[in-house]
């Protein structure tokens, strides 16, 4: 992690998962498929925007996939802040699993799927990414973001289910397997707040929401 800037207050980071998609609702692995928000997801995003805006962010950065961008745009409209796009905050690439239902993946790759859901660092769908791969690219983006974030300010990262856990793992300096076990998956349009402490970053909240219904962490990436 980059050192904290001298002087001023403690910084904060909000990691926000996108709203629901049709693939989320159907239990389909979407990975880096560019699936838009469903009507439910749009409503979730529009409710989350003002709620996240109330946390007083000064920067908003999003994955380039449309479901995360649409969610970030809701925060941008509520704050008047320009949304920045960084493809390194994309969801994990799920390889051959992308576009398949959870049942299809379970039938075709039972052992690999079980290992992935346990948080083991296995390659998704034969030719996809590992969580270690995601951690590297997400970590690079976070180092740049936090190195430019002044003391006392707050940044929002609009991202995805597995990627959000990688964000928390990197910022909190947690082993990936530990982060996967301790931090349940974020529900659609749920967020976590990380706060900078005297001796490092701390988890303040996880799976907070605006109150719009969402099945927390129940769907595949």
Buried (B, 14 or more C-beta within 10 A) or exposed (E): BEEBBEEEEBBBBBBBBBBBBBBBBEBBBBBBBEBBBBEBBBBBBBBBBBBBBEBEBBBBBBBBBBBBBBBBBBBBBBBEBEBBBBEBBBBBBBBBBBBBBBEBBBEBBEEBBEEBEEBBBBBBBEEBBBBEBBBBBBBEBBEBBBEEBEEBBBBBBBBBBBBBBBBBBBBBEBEBBEBBEBBBBBBBBBBBBBBBEEEEBBBBEBBBBBEBEBEBBEBBB
